[in-house]
Amino acid sequence: MLSFPTTLSNLPEIIDGLPNISGWETEVLSVVNHNQSVFLPTTNIRLEDVNAVFAIALHMHQPTIPAGNGGTLISNLQYMFEHPNEGDNHNADPFAHCYSRMGDFIPELVNQGCNPRVMLDYSGNLLWGLRQMGRGDVLDNLKRITCDPTYQPYVEWLGTMWGHAVIPSTPIADIKLHIIAWQHHFAAIFGWEALARVKGFSPPEMHLPNHPDALFEFVKALKECGYRWLLVQEHSVETISGQSLTHKHLPHHLIARNSQGETISITALIKTQGSDTKLVAQMQPYYEAKTLLKQQIGSAFVPPIVSQIGDGENGGVMMNEFPSAFKQAWWDMVNNGGGKSGIVGMCGTEYLELIEAAGCKPEDYPTCQPVGQHQIWERVLPDNCQPEAVENAIQKLKQINSNFHLDGASWTNHISWVKGYENVLSPMYQLSSLFHQKFDPLQQFDSAEPVTRQSHYRNVLLHNLLLQTSCFRYWGQGAWTDYAREIYQRGENLLQIN
């Protein structure tokens, strides 16, 4: 069991009808910033018995939309239940089941003598929406595998952006607000100890910033919020010399260098291949791991890891085929090494803690940087790293290479989160700017109650984070961009209130 300040009170999950996304920043940071082992005390796997590893994560999200009675904010899942004849809304009940079912699968497999592992990534929008629509049964099922010591060692939660914002086009000042808002909300639902175990981060849409300053601030925020590693898409990163990765089944040392020449780094696990949900639904990472042999990091030989994430509810394959494929894989492992040797499943933090206990050091991992940055840095002399020089290099690259951009890279590279969405992006940046103009100065003053704990602040913050939800820039112009405009208008109106 992790140790943390015992004076902390349980957090309220809902305050004045709003999700708890702010107000306890000091307490949250005191809990998450520790160097204690999370999985080593409980893991039942010995690294020397393992040839190769796979790790799968399930990504779950439903946006919040102004579509309830009288235009109230509700989960899109609730809207689907209430409008079953529109589009694919008939999937509402299967979706809800998908959000809950891991709470059944893990105990079932453990009780059968299997050794399962899964990583879970739920957006803040979804967690709040489930509570809003009275689906506490789903949250309670997830609490079972999150908090019960019998099942918790088999499950790892990954942190994410509260409002499912794609990071490269999120206002830099709001990146940390999303990260810490999710930590607030998660702790309110699952408790402080559960939050202290969240050490990996899953960026929405696997979207990694490649602008030097955006990436630097993102990694800086992750580390300030206690994260040790993040999941990145294979083709969103490159070697320091600008090549494709050659050791994608090993953890990497992700280097972030800003336009001032400052550097910061974090461990990255490489999510291989594309976003095809079939890769997870059919447990492809397990079968890929069977083809791999141990590899060298520094002076240690370690099992490689196949890391994969997919939507946990989208598509017929995930909804219908995943349960049997998931269970079959763990049964197969029990019959080949007892589920603890040979090819095994692990959680990301568990794997990193085991290989580091075996002598691996993060600085010995292969290094990488976001795709496209090699082209920038080969045009900026190390002793001339300043914003103007970096900006000049970027503009020159855009002139000579029509494919060069700093929109980041994600698992949906055929979709731009920027082009054609000026009518969403402009209000989004405007609301963020107004939010910070109003509230940043107020946080400099000492008061009995932090500004961030006041309901008015929380309400404006909520609208600011909601407006940055990726869904408003996915479906093209129409109802979804109209939702964004409405959220902006409400946020702006709230800012007029003193």
NULUMSE-327366 format. One record per residue: x, y, z of N, C-alpha, C in turn; residue in one letter. Coordinates in steps of 0.1 Angstrom, whole numbers, plus 5000, padded with zeros to 4 digits. Layout:
BEGIN
XYZXYZXYZA ...
END
This chain:
BEGIN
500849885000500050005000500950125000M 500650224991501350344991501050435003L 502150505007501950595019501850735013S 500950815019500750955015500151025027F 500051165027499551235039498251175044P 498251145057497051075062495951185066T 496351305066495451415070494451455059T 494551395047493751425036492251375038L 491351465035489951415036489551375022S 488451285021487951245009487451365001N 487651364988487151474980485751454976L 484951564975483551554970483651534955P 482851454949482851424935482151534927E 480951574932480151674925479951794935I 480251914930480052034939479152134932I 478052164938477052254931476752214917D 476552084916476152024903477252014893G 478552054897479652044887480651944892L 481351884882482451784886483551854893P 484151784903485251834910486451834901N 486851954896488051954887489052064892I 488752124903489752224908489552254923S 490552314929490352364943491252294952G 491752174949492652104958493952074951W 494452174944495752154936496852114945E 497052184957498152154966498052004971T 496851964974496651824979496951724968E 496451744956496651654945498151644943V 498851754942500251744938501051674950L 500651694962501351624973501151474972S 500051424967499851284966500551224954V 500551294942501051234930502551244929V 503151334936504651354935505351274945N 505551144942506351054951507150964942H 508150894948508950804941508750654945N 507650634952507450494957507150404945Q 507450274947507050174937505550154937S 504950134926503550114926503249964924V 503949904915503549764912504549664918F 505849704920506849614925506349534938L 505749604948505349534960504349424958P 503549424947502449334945502649244933T 503549274923503549194911503949054914T 503348964906503548814908504448764896N 505048854889505948824878507448844881I 508248754878509748774879510248794865R 511048904864511448944850512348834844L 513148764852514048664846513248544839E 511948534843511148424837510448464824D 510648594820509848644809510648664797V 510148624785510748644772510348774765N 509048794766508548914759507248954766A 506849084765505749134772504749214762V 503549214766502549294758501749374769F 501349494765500549574774499449634765A 498149624769497049674762496349774770I 495849884764495049984770493750004763A 492750034770491350064765491050214767L 490750284756490450424757488950444756H 488450514765486950534766486650684767M 485650724759485350874759483950894754H 483250984760482051044755482051194758Q 481751274748481851424751480651464758P 480751584764479651654771479151754761T 477851754759477151844749476051924755I 475652044750474552124756473252074749P 472851954752471651894745470651834754A 470751864767469751814776468451894776G 467551874785466351954786466752104788N 466252184780466552334781468052364778G 468652264770470052284766471052264777G 470652194788471652164798472752074793T 473952074800475051994797474851854801L 474851764791474751624794475751544786I 475951414790476851324782476151294769S 477051284759476551234746475951094747N 476451014757475850884759474450894764L 474150984772472751014776471851054764Q 472451134756471751174744471451054735Y 472350964734472150844726471050764731M 470950744745469850674751468550734748F 468550874748467250944747466850964732E 467750934723467450954709467850824701H 467250714704467850584699467750564684P 466950644677466750634663467650714654N 468450794660469450874653470750804651E 471250804639472550754636472750614642G 473950604649474250474656473950474671D 472950564674472650574689472050454695N 471650354686471150224692472350154699H 473550204697474650144705474850194719N 473950274723474150334737474250234748A 473350134748473450034758474749944757D 475049894745476349824744477549914748P 477550044745478650124749478750124764F 477550154771477550154785478050024791A 477749914785478249784790479749774788H 480249834777481749824775482449904786C 481850014790482550104800482650024814Y 481749934816481649864828482249724829S 482349654817482549514817483949464822R 484949554821486249514826486149484841M 485249544848485049524862484449384865G 483949314854483549174855484649084850D 485249124839486249034833487449004842F 488049104848489249084856488948994868I 487949014876487648914887487448774882P 486648764871486348634865487648564862E 488548624855489848564850490748534862L 490848624872491648604883491148484891V 489848474892489348364900489448224893N 489748234879489948114872491448074871Q 492248154879493748124879494548184868G 493948284861494648354851495448474857C 496248534849497048644854496848764844N 495648824843495348924833495949064837P 496049144827496449284829495649374819R 495349494823494749584814494949724819V 495149824810495249964814494050034809M 493550124817492250194814492450344813L 491950404802492050544800490550594797D 490050664807488650724806488750874807Y 488150944798488151084798487351134810S 487651264815486851324825485451334821G 485251374808483851394803483051264806N 483651154803482851024804482650994819L 483651014827483350984842482251074847L 482351204844481251284849479851254843W 479851224830478651184823477951064829G 478750964833478150844839477550874852L 478150964860477451004872476251084870R 476351174860475151264857473951184853Q 474151074845473051004840472650884849M 473150894862472750794872473350654869G 474450644863475050514860476250494870R 475850504883476850474894477150334894G 476350244888476650104887477950074879D 478150154869479350144860480550184869V 480450294875481550344883481850254895L 480850194901481050104912481749974907D 481449934895482049814889483549844887N 483849964883485250004880485950014894L 485250064904485950084917486349944922K 485649844919486049704924487449664920R 487749694907489049654902490149764904I 489649874909490649984911491049994926T 490149954935490449974949490549844957C 489949734952490049604959491349544958D 492149524969493549474967493549334960P 492449264960492449134953492649154938T 492049264932492049274918492849394913Y 493149494922493849614918495249584911Q 496049484916497349464909497249434895P 496149394890495949354876495549474867Y 495349584872494749704865495549824867V 495849894856496450024858495650134851E 495350244858494650354852495750444846W 495450504834496250604828495650734829L 496350844833495850974833495651024819G 494851134817494651194804494151334806T 493851394795493251534795491751524800M 491351604809490051594815488951604803W 489151704795488151724785488451664771G 489351564771489651494758490051604748H 491051684752491551794743492751734736A 492851764722494051724715495151824718V 496251774723497251864730497951964720I 498251924708498952024700498252154697P 496852154697496052274694495352324707S 495752264718495152314731496052434735T 495352544740496152654745497152604755P 498452644754499452594763499152614777I 498552734780498252764794497152664800A 496452594792495452504797495852354798D 496952324792497352184793497452124807I 498052204816498252154830496852154836K 495952254833494652254839493852124836L 493952074823493251954820493851834828H 495151834829495851724835495451714850I 495451824857495251824871493751824874I 492851864864491451854866491051704866A 491751624857491451484857491851414870W 493051464875493451404888492551434899Q 492051554900490951584910489751494909H 489251484897488051404894488251254897H 489351204893489651064896489751034911F 490551124918490651104932489351114939A 488451204934487151214941486251084939A 486451014928485750894925486350774932I 487650764930488350634934489250654947F 489450774951490250784963491750824961G 492350884971493650934970494750824967W 494550704973495550604971495550554957E 494350544951494150504937494850614928A 494750744931495350844923496850834924L 497350804936498850794938499450684929A 498650594924499150484916499150524901R 498550634897498450664883499750734878V 500550664871501850714867502150724852K 501250664845501350674830500250764824G 500550824813499650924807499250884792F 498050894789497550864776496950984769S 497651044759497151164753495951134744P 494951214745493751194736494151184721P 493651094714493951064700495451034698E 496150994708497550974708498251094701M 497751214704498251324697499351394704H 500551394698501751444704502151574698L 502351684706502851814700504251794694P 504451854682505751864677506352004676N 505552104680506152234682507052234694H 508252284693509152274704508652324718P 507952444717507552504730506252424735D 505352384727504252314731504652174737A 505552104731505951974737506652004750L 507552104751508252124763507252154775F 506252234772505352264783504452144787E 504152064777503351944779504151844788F 505451824785506251724793506451784807V 506751914807506951984820505751964829K 504551984823503251974831503151824836A 503451734827503251594831504151564843L 505451604842506351574853505951654866K 505451774865505051844877503851784883E 503051714875501851644880502151494883C 503351454885503751324890503851214880G 503751244867503751134857505151094854Y 505350954852506650904849506850864835R 505750844828505850804814504550834806W 504650834793503450854785503550754773L 502350724768502150644756502250734743L 503050694734503150774721502950684709V 502450734699502250664686503550654679Q 503750534674505050504667505450614657E 504550644648504950744637504850884641H 504550914654504551054659505851094664S 506851004664508151034669509250984659V 510451034661511550994652512850994661E 513850934656515150934663515751074663T 516751104671517351234671517851274658I 518251174649518751204636517651214625S 516451204630515251214621514851084614G 515250974618514850844612513650784619Q 513050684613512050604620512650524631S 511850494641512350414652512750274648L 513850224654514350094651514249994663T 513850054674513649974686512350004692H 511249984684509950034689509349944700K 510049834703509549744714510349764727H 511049874727511749914740511150054744L 511250074757510850214762511850314756P 511450434754512250534748512450654758H 513450734756513750854763513250974754H 512051024757511551134748512151264753L 512851334743513551464746512651574741I 512351674750511651794746512551914748A 512751984737513652104737512952224732R 512852324740512152444736512952544729N 512352654724512952754716513952844724S 514052824737515052884745516252794747Q 516152674742517252584743517252494756G 516152504764515952424776515552284772E 515952184779515452044776514851984788T 513951894786513351814796512951684790I 512851574797512651444791511751364800S 511151264793510251164800510251034793I 510050924800509950794794508750784785T 508850714774507750694765507650544761A 506450484762506250354757505650374743L 506150294733505750314719504550234716I 503450304712502250234707502550204692K 502550074689502950034675501750034666T 502050054653501050044642499950154643Q 498850124637497750224636496750214647G 495650274645494650284655493550184654S 493750084644492649984642492349914655D 491049934659490649874671490749714671T 490849664659491049514658492349464665K 493349554665494649514671494449474686L 493649554693493349524707492249424708V 491149444700490049354701490349204699A 491349184690491749044687493049004694Q 493449094704494649064712495849044704M 496049124693497149104684498449134692Q 498549224701499849244708500449114715P 499549034720499948904726500648824716Y 500048814704500548724694501848784687Y 501848914687503148974682504248954692E 503948964705505048944715505648804714A 504848704709505348574708506548564698K 506648664689507748664679508948734683T 509048784695510148874699511048804709L 512348844709513348794718513848914727L 514548874738515048974747516049074740K 516049194744516949294738517749364749Q 518749434745519749494755519449644757Q 519449674770519349824774520549844783I 521549914779522649934788523349794789G 523549754802524149624804523149514807S 521849544806520849444809520149394797A 519749274797518949214787517549204792F 516549264785515249264791514249224780V 513049174785512049134775511449264768P 511249264755510649374748509249384752P 508649494749507149514752506449564739I 505349504736504449544726503249624732V 503249754730502249844736501149874726S 499949864730498849904721497649954729Q 496950054722495750104728494650114717I 493450094721492350114711491150154718G 490150214711488850254717488250124723D 487750144735487250024743485849994740G 485150074731483750054729483350064714E 484150124706483750154692483950034683N 482950014675483049914664482549774669G 482049704659481449574662482549474667G 483749484662484849394667485049414682V 485249534686485449564700484249524709M 483049564704481849534712481549384713M 481849314702481349174702482449064703N 483649094697484648994696485649004707E 485849124713486849144723486749054735F 485549034741485448954753486048814752P 485648744741486148614740487648614736S 488048704728489548704724490348744737A 489848834745490548874757490748754766F 489648684769489748574778490548464772K 490348434759491148324753492648344755Q 493048464753494548494754495048464768A 494348504778494848474792494748324795W 493748254790493648114792494848044785W 495148094773496248034766497548054773D 497748174780498948194787499048104799M 497948074806497947984817498447844813V 498147804801498547674796499947674791N 500547794790501947804785502747894794N 503147834806503947904815503247954827G 501947914828501147954840500748104841G 500948174830500648314829501648404836G 502748344840503748424847505148414841K 505248334830506548314824506348304809S 507448324802507348314787506848444782G 505648444775505048564770503948604781I 504048724786503148764796502548904794V 501448934799500949064799501349144811G 501649274810501949354821501249494819M 501249564830500849704829502149794826C 501949904821503149984817504050024828G 503550064839504350104851504949984857T 504249874857504749744862506049704854E 505949714841507049674832508249764835Y 508049894836509149994838509749974851L 508949944861509549924875510349794875E 509949694868510649564868511949574861L 511949644849513249644842514249744849I 513649854855514549944862515149874875E 514349794881514849714893515949614888A 515949584875516949484870518149564865A 518249694867519449764863519249864852G 518149874845517949964834517850104839C 518350204832518250344836517550414824K 516650504827515950574817516850644807P 517950694811518950764802519550664792E 519450534795519950434786518950394775D 517750434777516750394767517050464754Y 516650404742516850474730516150614731P 516750714724516150854725515250874713T 514250964715513451004704512951144706C 512351204696511751334697510551334687Q 509651434688508551434679508951444665P 508151394656508451384642508551524636V 509551554628509751684622510751774629G 511051734642511951824649513351824644Q 513851714639515151704634515451814624H 514451834615514551944605514752084611Q 514052104622514252234629515652244635I 516052144643517252154650518452154641W 518452094630519652104621519752244615E 518752324616518852464611519052564622R 519152524635519352614646520652574653V 521552654653522852624660522652624675L 523252524681523052514696523352634704P 524352714699524652844707523752954702D 522752924693521853034689520452994690N 520152914701518852864703518052964710C 517253044703516353144708515153154700Q 514053204705512753194698512753244684P 513553354681513553414668514153314658E 515253254662516053164653515153034650A 514452984661513552874659512452904650V 511853024652510653064643511153084629E 512353134627512853154613513053014606N 513552924614513752784608512352724605A 511452744613510052684611509452744598I 509552874597508952944585509652904572Q 511052894573511752844561511352704557K 511152614567510752484564509352474557L 508452564562507152564556507152614542K 508152694539508252744525508852644515Q 509752564520510452464511509852334511I 508952304521508352164523506952184526N 506052154516504652174518504052074528S 504751964531504251864540504751894555N 505551994556506052024570504952104577F 504652054589503652134598503952104612H 503452184621503552174635502252154642L 501352074635500052044640500151914649D 501351864651501451734658501151614650G 501151494656500851374649500051284658A 499151214652498151134661497851004654S 496950924659496650794653495550814642W 495150944640494150974629494851084620T 495951054615496651154607495951194594N 494951114590494151154578493151274582H 493051304595492151404599492951524605I 492651644601493251754607492351814618S 492951844629492251904640492252054640W 492852104629492952254627492352304615V 492652244603492152294590490652284590K 489952394586488552394584487752424597G 488452434608487752454621488052584628Y 488352684619488652814625487452874633E 486252834629485052884637484952814651N 485752714653485852654666487052694674V 488152694666489452734672489552874677L 489052964669489153114673488353134686S 487153094687486453104700487153034712P 487652914709488352834719489552914725M 490352964716491553044721491053174728Y 489953234723489453354729488953324743Q 488153224745487653194758488853164768L 489853084763490953054772491653184776S 491853274766492553404769491753484780S 490453494778489553564787489553504801L 489553364801489653294814490853334822F 492053324815493253354822493453504825H 492853594817492953734820492153764833Q 491053694835490253714847490753654859K 491153524858491453444870492953444874F 493853454865495253444869495653544879D 495253674877495653774887495053744901P 493853684901493253664914493953554922L 494753464915495353354922496653404930Q 497053534927498153584934497853634948Q 496553644951496153694965495953584974F 496353594987496053504997494653525002D 493953415003492553425008492253295016S 491153305024490753195032490353075023A 489853105011489452995002490153024988E 490852924983491552944970490552984960P 490953064950490153104939489652984932V 490552884930490152764923489152674929T 488852704942487852624949486452694949R 486352804943485052884942484252824930Q 482952814932482152754922482152834909S 482252964910482253044898483453014889H 484653004896485852964889485652824882Y 485152734890485052594885484052594873R 483052674873482052674862482652724850N 483452834851484052894839485152794834V 485952734843486952644839486352524832L 485152474837484552364830484152394816L 483652514813483252554799484552574791H 485652624797486852634790487452504785N 487452404795487952274791486952194782L 485652214784484752144775484852194760L 485052324758485152374745486352314737L 487352264744488552204738488452064735Q 487252004737486951864735487151834720T 487851724717488251694703487051674694S 485951624699484751584691484151704683C 484351824689483851944682484651974669F 485751904667486651914655486851784649R 485851704648486051564642484951544631Y 483751584634482651544626482251644614W 483151744613482851844602481851954608G 481552044599480652154603479252104605Q 478452164614477152124617476752124631G 476052024636475652014650476752024660A 477951964657478951954666479652094668W 479852164656480452294657479452394664T 478152364662477152444669477252424684D 477452304688477652274702478752364708Y 479852364700481052434705480752584706A 480052634697479652784697478852814709R 477852724713477052744724477852734737E 478752644738479552634750480452764752I 480952814740481752934741480853044746Y 479653064741478853174745478453164760Q 478253044765477953034779479153064787R 480353024783481553054790481753204790G 481553274779481753414778480853484787E 479553444788478553504796478953484811N 479453374815479853344828480953444833L 481853474823482953564826482553704829L 481353734825480853874827480353884841Q 480153774848479653784862480753804871I 480653904880481753934890481753834902N 
END
